[in-house]
Amino acid sequence: MIGDLILIFVFAVIWQRIIKLRKTDFREFIFELSIYFAVFCLNLILYKFSSSALSLIFDFGLFPSIVGVFALSFIIFYAIIRFFVYYLFKKKYLSIEKREKIINKEISFFDFFIHSMEDFQKAFTIFFVINLVIIFTLLNSFVDVFTHQRILTYENNKALDAKVERMIVNAKGNESFKNNLRQTFKFLRTVDPRAYEKIIKHTDSFIVSKNIPRNLPTPNFLAYASFPEMSITFKPIFAKPFNSLEDQIYFSMLMVHEAEHLKNFKEESGFIVNSLNYAYLKLRCNPITNYQYFSDIRRSHHMYGDEWCAQISEVKFMKQFNIDYEKYWMKYFEDN
């Protein structure tokens, strides 16, 4: 959290200087932009190496951000290069005349690829937007600390516990399915109280069914949410007795995914409210600033704001257990 704030501040300082120089001193602007661009490219080339090296020093936590690691390694490389340039000036290895020659070569380099000032302005704007995405992704990770952190000291409301018991008793399935529900909710209550609360608050019933609704986008479902019944229906495979913790984790993941759909559903809210809600979901769960959670997703049957949110919620849930979502859980999904 603090690291993201520091990185955002450093990026803001660097870009404030670059943009200011663009208006006041074009040659100095080219010099600073060239350093930034060179470090950016170097960081892309060495990303895997720097990521492995940094993981030995820093604890990236349960939700390692690809963009966060990239930004951290970029700042380290940038600081090293800036210090090196400062050292050369201080020791007079780099004179004003040599510096001007370097700037002339940098201008020639840009001229070789970009033949007009208008094209250069467009290229600069695109590069700036790319860096803005990095900054906003860091901000998203910072906000995520407050919205998705695990709170193990959370005390569940007695009304929620009572609702759980009612839903288990009234679940449409055999006793094995009901026992699976009971085990899984005990597990969630301990390891992820927020997921426990979200599922209970936004779900009214659980069903096991072989019947596939005609309006589903794909027949290859394991679970689906129903509106306005506010129910979650599961494939019959979950009516078999669970014999491992992995079964509970996977079952929990499906409930987290479908409960996110139910949470985002706004019954009888009207066209305007639903339109605003849909726009908000697309903004909050977009795949650009949530890139680290989309890198693991392959099985989405359709992609839009609400489905983005559901997919992100399940990947975040799985990462709590340091499980390789793609290698192991995708295999579990495909086998079942």
Wavefront OBJ file of the C-alpha trace (Angstrom):
o trace
v 0.000 0.000 0.000
v 2.667 2.524 1.060
v 4.872 1.258 -1.756
v 2.172 1.996 -4.342
v 1.764 5.528 -2.989
v 5.528 6.135 -3.155
v 5.670 4.845 -6.748
v 2.713 7.034 -7.774
v 4.407 10.071 -6.189
v 7.721 9.391 -7.963
v 6.003 8.945 -11.329
v 4.066 12.172 -10.765
v 7.269 14.100 -9.973
v 9.069 12.736 -13.045
v 6.200 13.484 -15.411
v 5.599 16.919 -13.910
v 9.199 17.793 -14.772
v 9.014 16.286 -18.286
v 5.771 18.085 -19.170
v 7.087 21.376 -17.775
v 10.280 21.104 -19.845
v 8.197 20.374 -22.933
v 6.794 23.903 -22.643
v 9.922 25.756 -21.491
v 13.035 24.028 -22.862
v 12.571 21.608 -25.755
v 16.176 20.388 -25.876
v 16.178 19.656 -22.137
v 12.824 17.961 -22.654
v 14.315 15.680 -25.305
v 17.211 14.819 -22.966
v 14.907 13.898 -20.053
v 12.426 12.057 -22.270
v 15.233 10.021 -23.847
v 16.438 8.896 -20.426
v 12.901 7.971 -19.404
v 12.199 6.148 -22.681
v 15.507 4.243 -22.548
v 14.833 3.087 -18.994
v 11.262 2.129 -19.958
v 12.501 -0.077 -22.820
v 15.288 -1.554 -20.695
v 12.770 -2.407 -18.006
v 10.537 -4.187 -20.538
v 13.460 -6.259 -21.797
v 14.681 -7.169 -18.301
v 11.262 -7.559 -16.665
v 11.511 -11.291 -15.952
v 14.997 -10.910 -14.515
v 14.099 -7.897 -12.368
v 10.872 -9.557 -11.179
v 12.782 -12.622 -10.005
v 15.459 -10.480 -8.341
v 12.960 -8.221 -6.567
v 10.947 -11.195 -5.296
v 14.025 -12.213 -3.300
v 14.064 -8.833 -1.533
v 10.451 -7.651 -1.353
v 7.363 -9.483 -0.149
v 4.741 -8.781 -2.794
v 1.961 -10.210 -0.606
v -1.031 -12.284 -1.622
v -1.925 -10.191 -4.668
v 1.301 -9.567 -6.621
v 0.698 -6.897 -9.235
v 2.491 -7.260 -12.565
v 2.278 -3.514 -13.083
v 3.442 -2.870 -9.511
v 6.566 -4.981 -10.008
v 7.217 -3.288 -13.354
v 6.856 0.165 -11.762
v 9.150 -0.710 -8.854
v 11.891 -2.050 -11.117
v 11.468 0.984 -13.404
v 12.000 3.428 -10.526
v 15.091 1.522 -9.397
v 16.589 1.544 -12.915
v 15.642 5.193 -13.380
v 17.255 6.222 -10.082
v 20.449 4.371 -11.004
v 20.649 6.033 -14.441
v 19.890 9.506 -13.041
v 22.560 9.087 -10.370
v 25.023 7.914 -13.029
v 24.311 11.016 -15.173
v 24.689 13.254 -12.110
v 27.990 11.546 -11.233
v 29.357 12.110 -14.766
v 28.502 15.826 -14.559
v 29.971 16.193 -11.100
v 33.228 14.527 -12.100
v 33.222 16.564 -15.340
v 33.279 13.434 -17.502
v 30.203 14.854 -19.191
v 30.573 18.485 -20.250
v 27.931 20.848 -21.596
v 29.339 20.415 -25.082
v 29.182 16.605 -24.906
v 25.685 16.827 -23.515
v 24.568 18.999 -26.467
v 26.068 16.477 -28.891
v 24.134 13.710 -27.157
v 20.912 15.730 -27.457
v 21.579 16.260 -31.186
v 21.929 12.490 -31.619
v 18.712 11.915 -29.669
v 16.868 14.380 -31.900
v 18.275 12.599 -34.960
v 17.085 9.281 -33.500
v 13.528 10.569 -33.083
v 13.635 12.207 -36.532
v 14.595 8.857 -38.098
v 11.385 7.197 -36.848
v 9.072 10.219 -36.613
v 9.224 12.603 -39.551
v 7.128 15.546 -38.373
v 6.455 17.484 -35.198
v 2.755 16.576 -35.413
v 3.598 12.864 -35.455
v 6.023 13.368 -32.583
v 3.275 15.027 -30.525
v 0.949 12.094 -31.236
v 3.629 9.558 -30.287
v 4.398 11.456 -27.093
v 0.699 11.563 -26.176
v 0.349 7.797 -26.691
v 3.443 7.134 -24.565
v 2.111 9.451 -21.871
v -1.257 7.629 -21.847
v 0.534 4.279 -21.452
v 2.279 5.639 -18.382
v -0.999 7.079 -17.074
v -2.452 3.566 -17.235
v 0.465 2.340 -15.114
v -0.133 5.098 -12.562
v -3.892 4.437 -12.402
v -3.251 0.699 -12.031
v -1.024 1.443 -9.045
v -3.810 3.598 -7.629
v -6.260 0.740 -8.182
v -3.954 -1.625 -6.259
v -3.773 0.914 -3.430
v -7.574 1.157 -3.222
v -7.796 -2.634 -3.430
v -6.028 -2.926 -0.075
v -9.057 -1.336 1.582
v -11.733 -3.161 -0.417
v -10.426 -6.734 -0.551
v -8.140 -7.232 2.418
v -8.634 -10.266 4.634
v -10.000 -9.364 8.064
v -9.545 -12.403 10.290
v -10.894 -10.586 13.349
v -14.246 -9.990 11.668
v -17.230 -11.005 13.844
v -20.061 -12.419 11.756
v -23.543 -11.189 12.452
v -25.809 -13.766 14.129
v -28.488 -13.024 11.543
v -26.092 -14.104 8.772
v -25.310 -17.360 10.571
v -29.035 -18.015 11.016
v -29.654 -17.337 7.314
v -26.894 -19.781 6.374
v -28.512 -22.543 8.384
v -31.915 -21.841 6.821
v -30.460 -21.888 3.308
v -28.667 -25.174 3.973
v -31.816 -26.817 5.351
v -33.911 -25.520 2.432
v -31.299 -26.218 -0.261
v -32.693 -28.196 -3.201
v -30.359 -31.159 -3.241
v -29.469 -34.353 -1.419
v -27.975 -34.582 2.084
v -24.467 -34.849 0.656
v -24.903 -31.479 -1.102
v -26.223 -29.895 2.093
v -23.270 -31.288 4.047
v -20.905 -29.868 1.422
v -22.541 -26.466 1.882
v -22.197 -26.687 5.664
v -18.502 -27.634 5.506
v -17.714 -24.939 2.968
v -19.441 -22.160 4.911
v -17.522 -23.126 8.068
v -14.354 -22.952 5.998
v -15.253 -19.535 4.529
v -16.298 -18.142 7.910
v -12.771 -18.800 9.144
v -10.528 -18.011 6.188
v -12.419 -15.295 4.291
v -15.191 -13.588 6.301
v -15.793 -11.026 3.525
v -16.579 -13.757 0.990
v -18.763 -15.472 3.605
v -20.731 -12.279 4.156
v -21.080 -11.449 0.451
v -22.423 -14.887 -0.465
v -24.970 -14.959 2.367
v -26.207 -11.378 1.961
v -26.858 -11.640 -1.749
v -28.034 -15.255 -2.115
v -31.411 -16.655 -1.121
v -31.123 -20.317 -2.122
v -28.859 -23.085 -3.449
v -29.948 -25.662 -6.007
v -28.516 -28.785 -7.635
v -29.953 -29.322 -11.098
v -29.274 -31.271 -14.274
v -31.546 -28.976 -16.260
v -29.719 -26.333 -18.261
v -31.692 -23.132 -18.906
v -31.999 -22.323 -22.597
v -30.904 -18.717 -22.077
v -27.456 -19.658 -20.716
v -24.610 -18.558 -23.052
v -22.990 -21.991 -22.788
v -24.154 -25.451 -21.685
v -20.756 -26.135 -20.092
v -21.619 -24.568 -16.768
v -20.587 -25.600 -13.262
v -22.768 -22.993 -11.572
v -24.967 -20.060 -12.568
v -26.842 -17.253 -10.823
v -30.580 -16.792 -11.349
v -32.488 -13.505 -11.236
v -34.745 -12.400 -9.657
v -34.804 -15.612 -7.582
v -31.347 -14.685 -6.245
v -30.317 -18.333 -6.307
v -27.169 -20.227 -7.303
v -27.587 -23.490 -9.191
v -24.779 -26.069 -9.270
v -23.927 -29.012 -11.448
v -24.737 -32.441 -9.882
v -21.027 -33.152 -9.377
v -21.232 -30.978 -6.245
v -23.846 -33.307 -4.764
v -21.103 -35.904 -4.286
v -19.339 -35.936 -0.884
v -16.267 -33.700 -0.653
v -13.117 -35.569 0.313
v -10.501 -32.819 0.284
v -9.872 -29.187 1.176
v -9.377 -28.490 -2.507
v -13.018 -29.416 -3.162
v -14.142 -26.831 -0.587
v -11.859 -24.154 -2.043
v -13.102 -24.721 -5.586
v -16.736 -24.827 -4.451
v -16.150 -21.578 -2.541
v -14.648 -19.966 -5.627
v -17.746 -20.743 -7.663
v -19.990 -19.284 -4.965
v -17.829 -16.151 -4.804
v -18.116 -15.757 -8.576
v -21.890 -16.225 -8.732
v -22.531 -14.137 -5.593
v -20.748 -11.259 -7.320
v -23.351 -11.465 -10.096
v -26.142 -11.428 -7.530
v -24.554 -8.496 -5.688
v -24.350 -6.453 -8.876
v -27.927 -7.167 -9.912
v -30.277 -4.204 -9.331
v -33.842 -5.491 -9.341
v -36.532 -3.051 -10.514
v -34.122 -0.112 -10.394
v -35.198 1.335 -13.697
v -33.398 2.034 -16.945
v -31.299 4.998 -15.737
v -30.086 3.349 -12.526
v -29.271 0.098 -14.310
v -27.422 1.968 -17.057
v -25.364 3.897 -14.504
v -24.678 0.699 -12.555
v -23.520 -1.066 -15.720
v -21.209 1.846 -16.583
v -19.814 1.809 -13.036
v -19.094 -1.943 -13.222
v -17.272 -1.514 -16.533
v -15.169 1.267 -15.021
v -14.401 -0.513 -11.730
v -13.668 -3.924 -13.217
v -12.063 -2.947 -16.530
v -9.272 -5.290 -17.723
v -6.710 -2.478 -18.070
v -6.286 -1.280 -14.486
v -7.078 -4.798 -13.208
v -4.601 -6.429 -15.565
v -2.976 -8.585 -12.876
v -6.245 -10.446 -12.336
v -7.080 -10.896 -16.016
v -3.768 -12.577 -16.833
v -5.131 -15.840 -15.358
v -8.574 -15.852 -16.965
v -9.345 -18.085 -19.942
v -12.765 -19.575 -19.311
v -15.132 -16.597 -19.399
v -18.135 -17.385 -21.608
v -18.733 -13.689 -22.349
v -17.000 -10.487 -21.341
v -18.753 -7.384 -20.066
v -18.761 -5.285 -16.893
v -20.558 -7.680 -14.557
v -18.706 -10.755 -15.816
v -15.406 -8.891 -15.448
v -16.224 -8.247 -11.784
v -17.167 -11.886 -11.183
v -14.003 -13.166 -12.851
v -11.808 -10.764 -10.881
v -13.465 -11.771 -7.601
v -12.738 -15.463 -8.149
v -9.096 -14.890 -9.117
v -8.578 -12.699 -6.032
v -10.178 -15.363 -3.870
v -7.912 -18.093 -5.241
v -4.752 -16.036 -4.826
v -5.288 -16.002 -1.062
v -4.190 -19.621 -1.069
v -1.164 -19.064 -3.338
v -2.685 -21.500 -5.830
v -1.716 -21.487 -9.483
v -5.148 -20.670 -10.892
v -4.289 -21.407 -14.505
v -2.295 -24.652 -14.162
v -4.312 -26.437 -11.491
v -7.797 -24.975 -11.278
v -8.297 -24.698 -15.015
v -7.504 -28.400 -15.194
v -10.067 -29.032 -12.445
v -12.648 -27.097 -14.421
v -11.900 -28.899 -17.677
v -11.953 -32.348 -16.034
v -15.369 -31.708 -14.481
l 1 2 3 4 5 6 7 8 9 10 11 12 13 14 15 16 17 18 19 20 21 22 23 24 25 26 27 28 29 30 31 32 33 34 35 36 37 38 39 40 41 42 43 44 45 46 47 48 49 50 51 52 53 54 55 56 57 58 59 60 61 62 63 64 65 66 67 68 69 70 71 72 73 74 75 76 77 78 79 80 81 82 83 84 85 86 87 88 89 90 91 92 93 94 95 96 97 98 99 100 101 102 103 104 105 106 107 108 109 110 111 112 113 114 115 116 117 118 119 120 121 122 123 124 125 126 127 128 129 130 131 132 133 134 135 136 137 138 139 140 141 142 143 144 145 146 147 148 149 150 151 152 153 154 155 156 157 158 159 160 161 162 163 164 165 166 167 168 169 170 171 172 173 174 175 176 177 178 179 180 181 182 183 184 185 186 187 188 189 190 191 192 193 194 195 196 197 198 199 200 201 202 203 204 205 206 207 208 209 210 211 212 213 214 215 216 217 218 219 220 221 222 223 224 225 226 227 228 229 230 231 232 233 234 235 236 237 238 239 240 241 242 243 244 245 246 247 248 249 250 251 252 253 254 255 256 257 258 259 260 261 262 263 264 265 266 267 268 269 270 271 272 273 274 275 276 277 278 279 280 281 282 283 284 285 286 287 288 289 290 291 292 293 294 295 296 297 298 299 300 301 302 303 304 305 306 307 308 309 310 311 312 313 314 315 316 317 318 319 320 321 322 323 324 325 326 327 328 329 330 331 332 333 334 335 336
